[in-house]
């Protein structure tokens, strides 16, 4: 009985740690040819958060905008990742070292070289994304807006 009680307490503690890192909400606006997903994140206590989106992103990523909150901005040089279900960051590191005071925009793409020519291929996804924010501080928030078609 004592072992069962200990196991229950440990499980409860582990679950509270999973929930303590923050929250993520996702809203979608279909603008016809382009879809806009807004991910609002809050990091509460662990200097980072990682949550799975609720709606699948299906198509070519056109642009990603990072907006730190005005009232509760993250620390300088915070990092955002958008990982596919294989664990690959579709931002390819472009969400690293983000500014606290201004919105930042990027076009996720993969660069590849053939001979002396460098080309850029758009990032295409068809799945739920894991949104991660790190080195951000505690009790901070922001939004990530993903435009795709």
N, C-alpha and C positions, 0 to 999 in steps of 0.2 A: 504494500500500500504506500509506503514511504517513497519507493522508487517511482511509482506512478505519479504521485504528487510532485516529486522533483522534476520528472519529465514534463508534466503539464506546466509547471512554472517556467522551465527553460524554453518550452515552445511558445508560451505567451510572451516572454522577454524577446525572443527572436522575432516574433511577428511585430512587436511594437517597434523594434529597430527598423524593420522593413518599411513600416508606415511613417517613421519619424523623419525621413529624409526630405519629404516635401510632397507637393501635389502637381498634377498636370491636368489641364482641361483642354479640349480640342473643339473648336467650332469651325464650321465649313460654310462658305458662301460660294454658290455656283453662279458664275458670271457669264454663262454661255460657253464661249470657247475656252475660257480659263477658269480654274477652280482656285479658291483662296482658302487655305487652312491656317487658322491661327492657334498656336499652342501657347497657352498662358501657364507659366511655371512659377512655383514658389518653393524656395529652398528654406526649410525651417530650422534645422539644427545640426546638420552634419557637413556643411561646406560644399555639399554636392547633392544631386538628385538624379535619378534615372527611372523613367516610367515608360510603359508601352502605350502608344497612341490608341485611341478608341476607334478611329476610322481609317480604313486603308487608303494609302496614297497610290494611285494607279495612273502612271503616265510619265511624261518628260518633265523634269524639274526645271522650271524657267528661271526662278529667282528665289532667294531666301533673304529675309530681312530680320535682323536681330535688334530688338528694342529693349534696352534696360528700363526698368520702371523709374519714374521720376522721384516718387516718394521713398522707395526702398530699393535703390540701385545696387547691383552686385559690385564686388570688388573690382579694381582695375585689372585688366588683362584676364578676364574670366574666359572659360572655354565652353563651347556648345558642340555636341555631336548629334548627328541623326543617323542611327545605325539601322541597317536592314536586318532581316531575320538571320542572315549569315554572320552578323556582327561587324560588317564593314561600314565604315563611316562614309555616307554618301557625300558629305561635305569635303572629303579628302583633306582634312586638316584646316580648311578655310574658316572654321569656327574657333580658331585658337587666338588668344590674345586680344579679345574683343574689348572695345572701349566702354567705359562706364557712362560717359556723358553724352554719347551720340549714337544714333541708329547707324547700323552698318549693313550694307547689302552685298551679296555675292551671287554668282552664277555657278552652281556646282557643275563641274565638268572634269573629265579625265583627259589628261594630255598624253599623247603618244607620238613617237617620232618614227618616220619611215625615211631612211637616208638622212638628208639634210632638211627635210620638211617636218615641222611640228604641227600636228592637227589636234583639234579639241572635239571630244565626243560628249554629247549631253548625257546626263545621268537619267536613267529610266528605272522606275520602281513599280512594283505591283504587290504591295504588302503593308502590314502594320510597321511603323517605325518605332524604335526606342529612342526617346529624347533624353539626352544626358546634359547636365550642366555641372561644371566642376570649377574649383578655385573661385567660388562666387561669394563666399561668406555665409552668414546665417541670417535668417529672417529677411531675405531679399527676394526680388521677383523680376520678371520680365516677360516679353513675348517673343515668339519666333513665328514669322509669317512665311508660309511656303506657297508659292504660286506654281501651278502645274497645269498641264493640258493632256 
